[in-house]
Amino acid sequence: MKLTLYYKLLIFHVILAIGVFTFRPLALGYFLFIIFFFSYKIFNSPKKHKAYYVLLACAYVVGIEVFLRMNDGTFFYEASKYLIIFYILLGMFSNSFSNKSLIFIIYILLLIPGIFVAVSEMGFETNIRKAIAFNLSGPVCLGVSALFCYKRNITFNQIKAILLAFFFPLVTMSVYLVLYTPDLQDVVVGTESNFATSGGFGPNQVATVLGIGIFVIAVRFFMSKEAFIHRFLDLIFLSLLGFRALVTFSRGGVITAIIMILGFLSLYYLKVNLKARFRIKFSLLVFFIALIFIWLVSSVQTSGFLEKRYANQDAAGRQKEDITTGRTDLIAFEFGEFLDNPFLGIGVGKVKEERLNETGVTAASHNEMTRIIAEHGLFGVFAFLILLITPLIYRLKNRNNIFLFSFYLFWLLTINHSAMRIAAPAFIYALCLLNITYKTPGANKIKRSETHVS
């Protein structure tokens, strides 16, 4: 088998995982390398390719963000979001953005009043700068990314490369997790989200980004016309990422990945010819068998606790009353704050402080929808409606992006169980606004032809 660039990059990222596990400070060094490498590529790329390199750089940062966080590989917690904003601003200097994307400038402006409310209302014990930066870095990252991506043309080959830019760092994370907890039976003793199987980091965030990797490798598997050995290797990586996502015991990322795959297949199946549809059906059978295998192995390795987790049971097999693991209480609290302060909200970052004052419990929001309306009031409602409706209106006029529903659903589902703690939902939302062009001359759609990922 020819060692193509794809496999060379896979080998490199496996070695990277071993290197960081052996010498943790290497993570910070690699972050510096990422900054300078992609900045150089963006600066020195021709104008017609600059947007592509911007998106490639941002996708890679999204893929590696959680891995770097778990290894103290950035200078500060939100560094990856700021780096994405920096790359996109670099792209805007030469590529600008569509006048039709001004709706996202309005979205960003709607977030500003909440800052003034926060400054005037926050207690002295709150670090106002950190509270605002933590809660607004994600929404601003989304706004800037959407501004750049809206109706921007990109080729199908380029979007395939961007998807792989997500994937390679997640291979690094998966290998690192294997090295971190090679024997799961020693650390899985219940049905709660497991930090030990998540590299000592937040299981929710780890499972979320691994779900992106599962989606990417699934897309590659279903669209590929390569030899059996290549597709078999894809299934191996699917098994690795799927297994490590499952054993985090965080369900949100896994379920979101499955819904993303279904969203992609529903569009792809309708756009290809009969021969390709037959191949999809066969691939779906193989894929389903692989999923069963991954589940069975995961179940055995977790001594059956995994089934109880997804059945919403505790370690003793008793049914839990709240399937949302306390998230409904947080949502109810935030919605109550909105009802009490409907116009301007309570201010950016104020939800956490108010919850501490009223309940004595420190808990960050898990739901971006209720957080934004609680902290921004009606301005937040309008801001969220812009995000919710714009891609759907765009879809009515432009059906070229076969990943639109997958990206859109990832954003919507992720902000409902993990808010915007990581950059992934912000940037991936923007990708659903791209206009993908295909090889067919004079056409901007797949004319029931077979398109593949190589």
Contacts in CASP RR format, 6 or more apart in sequence:
PFRMAT RR
TARGET T0000
AUTHOR 0000-0000-0000
METHOD contacts of the structure
MODEL  1
MKLTLYYKLLIFHVILAIGVFTFRPLALGYFLFIIFFFSYKIFNSPKKHK
AYYVLLACAYVVGIEVFLRMNDGTFFYEASKYLIIFYILLGMFSNSFSNK
SLIFIIYILLLIPGIFVAVSEMGFETNIRKAIAFNLSGPVCLGVSALFCY
KRNITFNQIKAILLAFFFPLVTMSVYLVLYTPDLQDVVVGTESNFATSGG
FGPNQVATVLGIGIFVIAVRFFMSKEAFIHRFLDLIFLSLLGFRALVTFS
RGGVITAIIMILGFLSLYYLKVNLKARFRIKFSLLVFFIALIFIWLVSSV
QTSGFLEKRYANQDAAGRQKEDITTGRTDLIAFEFGEFLDNPFLGIGVGK
VKEERLNETGVTAASHNEMTRIIAEHGLFGVFAFLILLITPLIYRLKNRN
NIFLFSFYLFWLLTINHSAMRIAAPAFIYALCLLNITYKTPGANKIKRSE
THVS
1 7 0 8 1.000
1 229 0 8 1.000
1 230 0 8 1.000
6 164 0 8 1.000
9 164 0 8 1.000
9 168 0 8 1.000
10 168 0 8 1.000
10 171 0 8 1.000
13 168 0 8 1.000
13 169 0 8 1.000
13 171 0 8 1.000
13 172 0 8 1.000
13 175 0 8 1.000
14 171 0 8 1.000
14 172 0 8 1.000
14 175 0 8 1.000
16 30 0 8 1.000
16 172 0 8 1.000
17 171 0 8 1.000
17 172 0 8 1.000
17 173 0 8 1.000
17 174 0 8 1.000
17 175 0 8 1.000
17 176 0 8 1.000
17 179 0 8 1.000
18 175 0 8 1.000
18 179 0 8 1.000
19 26 0 8 1.000
20 26 0 8 1.000
20 27 0 8 1.000
20 30 0 8 1.000
20 67 0 8 1.000
20 71 0 8 1.000
20 172 0 8 1.000
20 176 0 8 1.000
21 176 0 8 1.000
21 179 0 8 1.000
21 180 0 8 1.000
24 71 0 8 1.000
24 72 0 8 1.000
27 67 0 8 1.000
27 68 0 8 1.000
27 71 0 8 1.000
27 72 0 8 1.000
27 73 0 8 1.000
28 72 0 8 1.000
28 73 0 8 1.000
28 74 0 8 1.000
28 75 0 8 1.000
29 73 0 8 1.000
30 68 0 8 1.000
30 73 0 8 1.000
31 68 0 8 1.000
31 73 0 8 1.000
31 74 0 8 1.000
31 75 0 8 1.000
31 79 0 8 1.000
34 60 0 8 1.000
34 61 0 8 1.000
34 64 0 8 1.000
34 83 0 8 1.000
35 83 0 8 1.000
38 53 0 8 1.000
38 56 0 8 1.000
38 57 0 8 1.000
38 60 0 8 1.000
38 61 0 8 1.000
38 87 0 8 1.000
39 87 0 8 1.000
39 90 0 8 1.000
41 53 0 8 1.000
41 56 0 8 1.000
41 57 0 8 1.000
42 50 0 8 1.000
42 53 0 8 1.000
42 54 0 8 1.000
42 57 0 8 1.000
42 87 0 8 1.000
42 90 0 8 1.000
42 91 0 8 1.000
43 90 0 8 1.000
45 52 0 8 1.000
45 53 0 8 1.000
47 94 0 8 1.000
47 95 0 8 1.000
50 91 0 8 1.000
50 94 0 8 1.000
50 95 0 8 1.000
51 91 0 8 1.000
51 95 0 8 1.000
51 148 0 8 1.000
51 152 0 8 1.000
51 154 0 8 1.000
52 154 0 8 1.000
52 158 0 8 1.000
52 161 0 8 1.000
52 162 0 8 1.000
54 87 0 8 1.000
54 88 0 8 1.000
54 90 0 8 1.000
54 91 0 8 1.000
54 95 0 8 1.000
54 148 0 8 1.000
55 149 0 8 1.000
55 154 0 8 1.000
55 158 0 8 1.000
55 162 0 8 1.000
55 431 0 8 1.000
56 161 0 8 1.000
56 162 0 8 1.000
56 165 0 8 1.000
57 87 0 8 1.000
57 165 0 8 1.000
58 84 0 8 1.000
58 87 0 8 1.000
58 88 0 8 1.000
58 145 0 8 1.000
58 427 0 8 1.000
59 162 0 8 1.000
59 163 0 8 1.000
59 165 0 8 1.000
59 166 0 8 1.000
59 427 0 8 1.000
60 165 0 8 1.000
60 166 0 8 1.000
60 168 0 8 1.000
60 169 0 8 1.000
61 80 0 8 1.000
61 83 0 8 1.000
61 84 0 8 1.000
61 87 0 8 1.000
61 423 0 8 1.000
62 80 0 8 1.000
62 84 0 8 1.000
62 166 0 8 1.000
62 209 0 8 1.000
62 212 0 8 1.000
62 422 0 8 1.000
62 423 0 8 1.000
62 424 0 8 1.000
62 427 0 8 1.000
62 428 0 8 1.000
63 165 0 8 1.000
63 166 0 8 1.000
63 169 0 8 1.000
63 170 0 8 1.000
63 209 0 8 1.000
63 212 0 8 1.000
63 424 0 8 1.000
64 80 0 8 1.000
64 169 0 8 1.000
64 172 0 8 1.000
64 173 0 8 1.000
65 80 0 8 1.000
65 209 0 8 1.000
65 422 0 8 1.000
65 423 0 8 1.000
65 424 0 8 1.000
66 173 0 8 1.000
66 201 0 8 1.000
66 205 0 8 1.000
66 206 0 8 1.000
66 208 0 8 1.000
66 209 0 8 1.000
66 422 0 8 1.000
67 169 0 8 1.000
67 170 0 8 1.000
67 172 0 8 1.000
67 173 0 8 1.000
67 176 0 8 1.000
68 74 0 8 1.000
68 80 0 8 1.000
69 77 0 8 1.000
69 80 0 8 1.000
69 201 0 8 1.000
69 205 0 8 1.000
70 198 0 8 1.000
70 199 0 8 1.000
70 200 0 8 1.000
70 201 0 8 1.000
70 202 0 8 1.000
70 206 0 8 1.000
74 80 0 8 1.000
77 134 0 8 1.000
78 133 0 8 1.000
78 134 0 8 1.000
78 137 0 8 1.000
78 138 0 8 1.000
80 422 0 8 1.000
80 423 0 8 1.000
81 137 0 8 1.000
81 138 0 8 1.000
81 140 0 8 1.000
81 141 0 8 1.000
81 423 0 8 1.000
81 426 0 8 1.000
82 137 0 8 1.000
84 141 0 8 1.000
84 144 0 8 1.000
84 145 0 8 1.000
84 423 0 8 1.000
84 426 0 8 1.000
84 427 0 8 1.000
85 140 0 8 1.000
85 141 0 8 1.000
85 144 0 8 1.000
88 144 0 8 1.000
88 145 0 8 1.000
88 147 0 8 1.000
88 148 0 8 1.000
89 144 0 8 1.000
91 148 0 8 1.000
92 147 0 8 1.000
92 148 0 8 1.000
95 148 0 8 1.000
95 152 0 8 1.000
97 147 0 8 1.000
97 148 0 8 1.000
97 150 0 8 1.000
97 152 0 8 1.000
98 150 0 8 1.000
98 151 0 8 1.000
98 152 0 8 1.000
100 150 0 8 1.000
100 151 0 8 1.000
101 146 0 8 1.000
101 147 0 8 1.000
101 148 0 8 1.000
101 150 0 8 1.000
101 151 0 8 1.000
101 433 0 8 1.000
103 386 0 8 1.000
103 390 0 8 1.000
104 143 0 8 1.000
104 146 0 8 1.000
104 147 0 8 1.000
104 150 0 8 1.000
104 386 0 8 1.000
104 390 0 8 1.000
105 147 0 8 1.000
106 386 0 8 1.000
107 143 0 8 1.000
107 146 0 8 1.000
107 383 0 8 1.000
107 386 0 8 1.000
107 387 0 8 1.000
108 139 0 8 1.000
108 140 0 8 1.000
108 143 0 8 1.000
108 144 0 8 1.000
110 376 0 8 1.000
110 379 0 8 1.000
110 380 0 8 1.000
110 382 0 8 1.000
110 383 0 8 1.000
110 386 0 8 1.000
111 136 0 8 1.000
111 139 0 8 1.000
111 140 0 8 1.000
111 348 0 8 1.000
111 376 0 8 1.000
111 379 0 8 1.000
111 380 0 8 1.000
111 383 0 8 1.000
113 344 0 8 1.000
113 376 0 8 1.000
113 379 0 8 1.000
114 344 0 8 1.000
114 345 0 8 1.000
114 347 0 8 1.000
114 348 0 8 1.000
114 375 0 8 1.000
114 376 0 8 1.000
114 379 0 8 1.000
115 132 0 8 1.000
115 136 0 8 1.000
115 347 0 8 1.000
115 348 0 8 1.000
117 344 0 8 1.000
117 345 0 8 1.000
117 346 0 8 1.000
117 347 0 8 1.000
117 348 0 8 1.000
117 350 0 8 1.000
118 128 0 8 1.000
118 131 0 8 1.000
118 132 0 8 1.000
118 347 0 8 1.000
118 348 0 8 1.000
118 349 0 8 1.000
118 350 0 8 1.000
118 375 0 8 1.000
119 128 0 8 1.000
121 346 0 8 1.000
121 347 0 8 1.000
121 350 0 8 1.000
122 128 0 8 1.000
122 131 0 8 1.000
122 347 0 8 1.000
122 349 0 8 1.000
122 350 0 8 1.000
122 353 0 8 1.000
123 353 0 8 1.000
125 353 0 8 1.000
126 349 0 8 1.000
126 353 0 8 1.000
131 348 0 8 1.000
131 349 0 8 1.000
131 350 0 8 1.000
131 352 0 8 1.000
131 353 0 8 1.000
132 348 0 8 1.000
132 349 0 8 1.000
134 349 0 8 1.000
135 348 0 8 1.000
135 349 0 8 1.000
135 371 0 8 1.000
135 375 0 8 1.000
136 348 0 8 1.000
138 420 0 8 1.000
138 423 0 8 1.000
138 426 0 8 1.000
139 368 0 8 1.000
139 372 0 8 1.000
139 383 0 8 1.000
139 420 0 8 1.000
139 426 0 8 1.000
141 420 0 8 1.000
141 423 0 8 1.000
141 426 0 8 1.000
141 427 0 8 1.000
142 387 0 8 1.000
142 420 0 8 1.000
142 425 0 8 1.000
142 426 0 8 1.000
142 427 0 8 1.000
142 429 0 8 1.000
142 430 0 8 1.000
143 426 0 8 1.000
143 430 0 8 1.000
145 426 0 8 1.000
145 427 0 8 1.000
145 429 0 8 1.000
145 430 0 8 1.000
146 387 0 8 1.000
146 390 0 8 1.000
146 429 0 8 1.000
146 430 0 8 1.000
146 433 0 8 1.000
148 430 0 8 1.000
149 430 0 8 1.000
149 431 0 8 1.000
149 433 0 8 1.000
149 434 0 8 1.000
150 394 0 8 1.000
150 430 0 8 1.000
150 433 0 8 1.000
151 394 0 8 1.000
151 398 0 8 1.000
151 433 0 8 1.000
151 434 0 8 1.000
151 435 0 8 1.000
152 433 0 8 1.000
152 434 0 8 1.000
152 435 0 8 1.000
153 434 0 8 1.000
153 435 0 8 1.000
153 437 0 8 1.000
154 162 0 8 1.000
154 434 0 8 1.000
154 435 0 8 1.000
154 436 0 8 1.000
154 437 0 8 1.000
155 436 0 8 1.000
155 437 0 8 1.000
155 438 0 8 1.000
156 436 0 8 1.000
156 437 0 8 1.000
156 438 0 8 1.000
156 439 0 8 1.000
156 451 0 8 1.000
159 403 0 8 1.000
159 431 0 8 1.000
159 434 0 8 1.000
159 436 0 8 1.000
160 453 0 8 1.000
160 454 0 8 1.000
162 431 0 8 1.000
163 216 0 8 1.000
163 219 0 8 1.000
163 220 0 8 1.000
163 453 0 8 1.000
164 216 0 8 1.000
164 220 0 8 1.000
166 212 0 8 1.000
166 213 0 8 1.000
166 216 0 8 1.000
167 212 0 8 1.000
167 213 0 8 1.000
167 216 0 8 1.000
167 217 0 8 1.000
170 209 0 8 1.000
170 210 0 8 1.000
170 212 0 8 1.000
170 213 0 8 1.000
170 216 0 8 1.000
170 241 0 8 1.000
171 237 0 8 1.000
171 240 0 8 1.000
171 241 0 8 1.000
173 206 0 8 1.000
173 209 0 8 1.000
173 210 0 8 1.000
173 244 0 8 1.000
174 210 0 8 1.000
174 240 0 8 1.000
174 241 0 8 1.000
174 244 0 8 1.000
175 240 0 8 1.000
176 199 0 8 1.000
177 197 0 8 1.000
177 198 0 8 1.000
177 199 0 8 1.000
177 206 0 8 1.000
177 244 0 8 1.000
178 240 0 8 1.000
178 244 0 8 1.000
180 199 0 8 1.000
180 200 0 8 1.000
181 187 0 8 1.000
181 196 0 8 1.000
181 197 0 8 1.000
181 199 0 8 1.000
184 197 0 8 1.000
184 247 0 8 1.000
184 301 0 8 1.000
184 302 0 8 1.000
185 301 0 8 1.000
185 302 0 8 1.000
185 303 0 8 1.000
187 194 0 8 1.000
187 196 0 8 1.000
187 197 0 8 1.000
188 194 0 8 1.000
188 196 0 8 1.000
188 197 0 8 1.000
188 247 0 8 1.000
188 249 0 8 1.000
188 301 0 8 1.000
188 302 0 8 1.000
188 303 0 8 1.000
188 305 0 8 1.000
189 305 0 8 1.000
189 315 0 8 1.000
190 305 0 8 1.000
190 308 0 8 1.000
190 314 0 8 1.000
190 315 0 8 1.000
191 249 0 8 1.000
191 305 0 8 1.000
191 308 0 8 1.000
191 309 0 8 1.000
191 313 0 8 1.000
191 314 0 8 1.000
191 315 0 8 1.000
192 249 0 8 1.000
193 202 0 8 1.000
193 203 0 8 1.000
193 204 0 8 1.000
193 248 0 8 1.000
193 249 0 8 1.000
193 250 0 8 1.000
193 325 0 8 1.000
194 203 0 8 1.000
194 247 0 8 1.000
194 248 0 8 1.000
194 249 0 8 1.000
195 201 0 8 1.000
195 202 0 8 1.000
195 203 0 8 1.000
197 203 0 8 1.000
197 244 0 8 1.000
197 247 0 8 1.000
197 248 0 8 1.000
197 249 0 8 1.000
198 206 0 8 1.000
198 207 0 8 1.000
198 248 0 8 1.000
198 250 0 8 1.000
199 206 0 8 1.000
202 250 0 8 1.000
203 248 0 8 1.000
203 249 0 8 1.000
203 250 0 8 1.000
204 250 0 8 1.000
204 252 0 8 1.000
204 253 0 8 1.000
204 417 0 8 1.000
204 418 0 8 1.000
204 421 0 8 1.000
205 418 0 8 1.000
205 421 0 8 1.000
205 422 0 8 1.000
206 244 0 8 1.000
206 245 0 8 1.000
206 248 0 8 1.000
206 250 0 8 1.000
207 245 0 8 1.000
207 248 0 8 1.000
207 250 0 8 1.000
207 251 0 8 1.000
207 252 0 8 1.000
207 253 0 8 1.000
207 254 0 8 1.000
208 250 0 8 1.000
208 252 0 8 1.000
208 253 0 8 1.000
208 256 0 8 1.000
208 414 0 8 1.000
208 418 0 8 1.000
208 422 0 8 1.000
208 424 0 8 1.000
209 422 0 8 1.000
209 424 0 8 1.000
210 241 0 8 1.000
210 242 0 8 1.000
210 244 0 8 1.000
210 245 0 8 1.000
210 248 0 8 1.000
210 253 0 8 1.000
210 257 0 8 1.000
211 241 0 8 1.000
211 242 0 8 1.000
211 245 0 8 1.000
211 253 0 8 1.000
211 254 0 8 1.000
211 256 0 8 1.000
211 257 0 8 1.000
211 260 0 8 1.000
212 257 0 8 1.000
212 410 0 8 1.000
212 424 0 8 1.000
212 428 0 8 1.000
213 241 0 8 1.000
213 257 0 8 1.000
214 238 0 8 1.000
214 241 0 8 1.000
214 242 0 8 1.000
214 245 0 8 1.000
214 254 0 8 1.000
214 257 0 8 1.000
214 261 0 8 1.000
215 257 0 8 1.000
215 260 0 8 1.000
215 261 0 8 1.000
215 264 0 8 1.000
215 406 0 8 1.000
215 410 0 8 1.000
217 234 0 8 1.000
217 237 0 8 1.000
217 238 0 8 1.000
217 241 0 8 1.000
218 238 0 8 1.000
218 257 0 8 1.000
218 261 0 8 1.000
218 264 0 8 1.000
218 287 0 8 1.000
219 261 0 8 1.000
219 264 0 8 1.000
219 403 0 8 1.000
219 453 0 8 1.000
220 234 0 8 1.000
220 453 0 8 1.000
221 231 0 8 1.000
221 234 0 8 1.000
221 235 0 8 1.000
221 238 0 8 1.000
221 283 0 8 1.000
221 287 0 8 1.000
222 264 0 8 1.000
222 265 0 8 1.000
222 268 0 8 1.000
222 280 0 8 1.000
222 283 0 8 1.000
222 284 0 8 1.000
222 287 0 8 1.000
223 268 0 8 1.000
223 451 0 8 1.000
223 452 0 8 1.000
223 453 0 8 1.000
224 230 0 8 1.000
224 231 0 8 1.000
224 234 0 8 1.000
224 452 0 8 1.000
224 453 0 8 1.000
224 454 0 8 1.000
225 279 0 8 1.000
225 450 0 8 1.000
225 452 0 8 1.000
226 452 0 8 1.000
226 454 0 8 1.000
235 286 0 8 1.000
235 290 0 8 1.000
238 290 0 8 1.000
238 294 0 8 1.000
239 290 0 8 1.000
239 293 0 8 1.000
239 294 0 8 1.000
239 297 0 8 1.000
242 254 0 8 1.000
242 294 0 8 1.000
242 298 0 8 1.000
243 294 0 8 1.000
243 297 0 8 1.000
243 298 0 8 1.000
243 301 0 8 1.000
245 253 0 8 1.000
245 254 0 8 1.000
245 257 0 8 1.000
246 254 0 8 1.000
246 294 0 8 1.000
246 295 0 8 1.000
246 298 0 8 1.000
246 306 0 8 1.000
247 298 0 8 1.000
247 301 0 8 1.000
247 302 0 8 1.000
247 306 0 8 1.000
249 302 0 8 1.000
249 305 0 8 1.000
249 306 0 8 1.000
249 309 0 8 1.000
251 309 0 8 1.000
251 310 0 8 1.000
252 413 0 8 1.000
252 417 0 8 1.000
252 418 0 8 1.000
253 414 0 8 1.000
253 417 0 8 1.000
255 413 0 8 1.000
256 409 0 8 1.000
256 410 0 8 1.000
256 413 0 8 1.000
256 414 0 8 1.000
256 417 0 8 1.000
259 409 0 8 1.000
259 413 0 8 1.000
260 406 0 8 1.000
260 407 0 8 1.000
260 409 0 8 1.000
260 410 0 8 1.000
261 406 0 8 1.000
263 405 0 8 1.000
263 406 0 8 1.000
263 409 0 8 1.000
264 402 0 8 1.000
264 403 0 8 1.000
264 405 0 8 1.000
264 406 0 8 1.000
265 280 0 8 1.000
265 284 0 8 1.000
266 405 0 8 1.000
267 402 0 8 1.000
267 404 0 8 1.000
267 405 0 8 1.000
268 280 0 8 1.000
268 402 0 8 1.000
269 277 0 8 1.000
269 280 0 8 1.000
271 402 0 8 1.000
271 445 0 8 1.000
271 446 0 8 1.000
271 448 0 8 1.000
272 280 0 8 1.000
272 446 0 8 1.000
272 448 0 8 1.000
272 449 0 8 1.000
272 450 0 8 1.000
272 451 0 8 1.000
273 448 0 8 1.000
273 449 0 8 1.000
273 450 0 8 1.000
275 450 0 8 1.000
276 450 0 8 1.000
295 306 0 8 1.000
298 306 0 8 1.000
299 306 0 8 1.000
299 307 0 8 1.000
305 315 0 8 1.000
308 314 0 8 1.000
308 315 0 8 1.000
308 317 0 8 1.000
311 319 0 8 1.000
312 319 0 8 1.000
312 320 0 8 1.000
312 323 0 8 1.000
313 319 0 8 1.000
313 320 0 8 1.000
314 320 0 8 1.000
322 328 0 8 1.000
327 366 0 8 1.000
327 367 0 8 1.000
327 417 0 8 1.000
330 355 0 8 1.000
330 363 0 8 1.000
330 365 0 8 1.000
330 366 0 8 1.000
330 367 0 8 1.000
330 370 0 8 1.000
331 366 0 8 1.000
331 367 0 8 1.000
331 370 0 8 1.000
333 351 0 8 1.000
333 355 0 8 1.000
333 358 0 8 1.000
333 359 0 8 1.000
334 351 0 8 1.000
334 365 0 8 1.000
334 367 0 8 1.000
334 370 0 8 1.000
334 371 0 8 1.000
334 373 0 8 1.000
334 374 0 8 1.000
335 370 0 8 1.000
335 373 0 8 1.000
335 374 0 8 1.000
336 374 0 8 1.000
337 345 0 8 1.000
337 346 0 8 1.000
337 351 0 8 1.000
337 354 0 8 1.000
337 374 0 8 1.000
338 345 0 8 1.000
338 370 0 8 1.000
338 373 0 8 1.000
338 374 0 8 1.000
338 377 0 8 1.000
340 346 0 8 1.000
341 374 0 8 1.000
341 377 0 8 1.000
342 377 0 8 1.000
342 378 0 8 1.000
343 377 0 8 1.000
343 378 0 8 1.000
344 376 0 8 1.000
344 377 0 8 1.000
344 378 0 8 1.000
344 379 0 8 1.000
345 373 0 8 1.000
345 374 0 8 1.000
345 375 0 8 1.000
345 376 0 8 1.000
345 377 0 8 1.000
345 379 0 8 1.000
346 354 0 8 1.000
346 374 0 8 1.000
346 375 0 8 1.000
347 375 0 8 1.000
347 376 0 8 1.000
348 375 0 8 1.000
348 376 0 8 1.000
349 375 0 8 1.000
350 375 0 8 1.000
351 365 0 8 1.000
351 371 0 8 1.000
351 374 0 8 1.000
351 375 0 8 1.000
352 362 0 8 1.000
352 363 0 8 1.000
352 364 0 8 1.000
352 365 0 8 1.000
355 361 0 8 1.000
355 362 0 8 1.000
355 363 0 8 1.000
356 362 0 8 1.000
364 419 0 8 1.000
364 421 0 8 1.000
365 371 0 8 1.000
365 419 0 8 1.000
366 416 0 8 1.000
366 417 0 8 1.000
366 418 0 8 1.000
366 419 0 8 1.000
367 415 0 8 1.000
367 416 0 8 1.000
367 417 0 8 1.000
367 419 0 8 1.000
368 415 0 8 1.000
368 416 0 8 1.000
368 419 0 8 1.000
368 420 0 8 1.000
368 425 0 8 1.000
369 384 0 8 1.000
369 415 0 8 1.000
369 416 0 8 1.000
371 419 0 8 1.000
372 380 0 8 1.000
372 383 0 8 1.000
372 384 0 8 1.000
373 380 0 8 1.000
373 381 0 8 1.000
373 384 0 8 1.000
376 383 0 8 1.000
387 411 0 8 1.000
387 429 0 8 1.000
388 412 0 8 1.000
390 433 0 8 1.000
391 404 0 8 1.000
391 408 0 8 1.000
391 429 0 8 1.000
391 432 0 8 1.000
391 433 0 8 1.000
392 408 0 8 1.000
394 404 0 8 1.000
394 433 0 8 1.000
395 401 0 8 1.000
395 404 0 8 1.000
395 405 0 8 1.000
398 435 0 8 1.000
399 445 0 8 1.000
400 435 0 8 1.000
400 436 0 8 1.000
400 437 0 8 1.000
400 438 0 8 1.000
400 444 0 8 1.000
400 445 0 8 1.000
401 432 0 8 1.000
401 434 0 8 1.000
401 435 0 8 1.000
401 436 0 8 1.000
402 436 0 8 1.000
402 446 0 8 1.000
403 431 0 8 1.000
403 432 0 8 1.000
403 436 0 8 1.000
404 432 0 8 1.000
405 432 0 8 1.000
406 432 0 8 1.000
407 428 0 8 1.000
407 429 0 8 1.000
407 431 0 8 1.000
407 432 0 8 1.000
408 429 0 8 1.000
408 432 0 8 1.000
410 424 0 8 1.000
410 425 0 8 1.000
410 428 0 8 1.000
410 429 0 8 1.000
411 425 0 8 1.000
411 426 0 8 1.000
411 428 0 8 1.000
411 429 0 8 1.000
411 432 0 8 1.000
414 424 0 8 1.000
414 425 0 8 1.000
415 425 0 8 1.000
418 425 0 8 1.000
420 426 0 8 1.000
435 444 0 8 1.000
436 444 0 8 1.000
437 444 0 8 1.000
438 444 0 8 1.000
438 445 0 8 1.000
438 446 0 8 1.000
438 451 0 8 1.000
440 446 0 8 1.000
440 447 0 8 1.000
440 449 0 8 1.000
END
